[in-house]
Amino acid sequence: MRVIDIHAHLTPQCFWKATENGGDWHGITREINSRGHHMAVVGGKPGGLPPRARWDPEERIVEMDSLGVDIHVVSPYSGFYNYHLDSSIAQATCHDYNDEISDMARNWPDRFAGLGSLPMQDIPATIRELERCMGPLGLKGAMINDHVNGRTLDEPEFLPFWKAAEETGALIFFHQGGGTTVSQRADRYHLPNTIGNLSDRAVTFATLVFGGVMDACPDLKICLAHGGGYTCYGIGRMDRGWQVRPEARTHLSRPPSAYLNRFYYDCIVYTESALRFLIDSVGIERVIFGTDWPYDMVFDWPVSWILSLESITQEEKELILYKNLERLLGI
């Protein structure tokens, strides 16, 4: 049985090489903290990098083999979105990033496919880079944040981007970067990740649906990381708001629940009951395999976990582990 992982990040070798001996990668530097951990310093703010983030493709393949994963759909490290920096810096880092991901997919076509990085603070530049990703670079789409410097993706300024994503057939993979909705209220106990991450994904679903993006672009392909966060659990309340509040119907003629099967969702929900609920809420054809490699929230033995689940049928396991992604991305 093949296994394809949609949620596997890359901290690019071009960053590691450029920052050796105190160098910088388009202004981004690297330091080692008091515990000996590597930190990427972006705009003066350090962010931690796990040990495996430095691994080259050959080392990565050894790890994939040990886990029973055949293909990584490689996605960027979210700490390098760089939306808050000057557009020229974000364009440069995206260009280098996407070239490296494309090279991995070309050099190991049986082991890697790729999702690119985009300078989302500059929509014309973003569209150019997305077209380059989907054209000469041969990538499958792009990974973006749930917001761009506080602006959600239903704002009118982003509609040309969505039209370009629809036209090129790109898969847009939503993954939080930096602070989440929880960060300013409780930046402790790892809550910005364990709680804020899931809240952000529900906000993304809601704004794209209530904001009319999904109706304006009916052929969009969007994946919500981490099982879509709290989306499925909260969909009844969204429907109720649509029923009773006129402002919730500004762009929407159908209830939000009618859009659940317009999105894809990775399987990173950590419990069997949550995965069963996700499948029953959105349909098995919309659930795909992901691990969050190589970060600390990664499943320890992700393939074995899926295969061990008693409430998931063999047919459903095969759809999650590879068949849905084969169809979605043409892998």
Phi, psi and omega in degrees: 000129176287156174224125181239128184254115181280346192234077183219111191273161177229126164261111199291149177299331179296327175292311183299318183290318183293331185264008174294146174057036175082010179284179179225156177247098183051042178092350177271132182242180181223141175221167178244128183278184186294341179264005178084013181268140178286139180232131171272130183253107184245118181059033180083358182249123181279145175226136185288145177237124180290159184305319183288349178296340181272350185297145176275173184302323181295317177295322179297319181296321177301316178296317178302316180299320181293333181268351182080027180256126182274318186227132167262124167274093192292131179234158184294165168280124188294341176293348179252023172301315174065026179295333183276354180265173177302143183304324182297325178291313180298320178297319181293315180293320178298318180300311179297315181303308186292325174299318182292317178298318178298318179297321178299315181293327179284321183283331178230067187296339179273354185239337185225140162233178188215150169242133185273177175248146186229145177275076193294347177283354182226095189295316176303318178293323178299316180296319178299316182289324177297318179295324176293319177301312186278346179260258186298331182279341176070027178278173185258354182158213183207156174252133180224166178280167177288345178208164177241100182052043177092352181261125179282162193278006172271354179299142184306330182298338183268353183301319176301326176296314181297323177296321178292320178297319178295315184294321182278348182077020182289139168277126177256118186255115180272128179212131182298155176218133180068219182289150176248184181299338182272340192305317184287337181267325184209078180271057181205170179061016184067018182295327177304331177271306189290332180247311184298322178305312183289326176295316180301321182292324176294323177296320179298311177305310186296316183290323178292325180281302181298329181280356175086004181296319183292331175282323180291334183230077188293344182256015178299146173242112183231134173244131176261115181296162176057045175065019182077012179061226184271012186304305186293322180294327184262007187293328178298322178290324175297317178299318180296319176299319177297324181290322192251349184241121182298327182292339177282347180253014183303316183243008196229120179261349179237157179293153180304327181299337178292348183257358182303321182272015171269348181249162168252157185219131174281168190270012186280080179235350167076341177233151181296319182295323178292321179292319178298319179295319178298312180301314182292335181278320189248345184099139184298332181292348184253006182251128185230161187279134175209157185231335187072029176297137004249031189273172191292340179272005181297145170300140178291310179228077193295318181293315179300323179298311179301314184294337184275349190286125186281332183272357178257125182287164178299319178298319179294321178299317180294322177296317180293313189288330181202326190294320180296320180285328173302314181290316185294317188251357181067035180271000000 
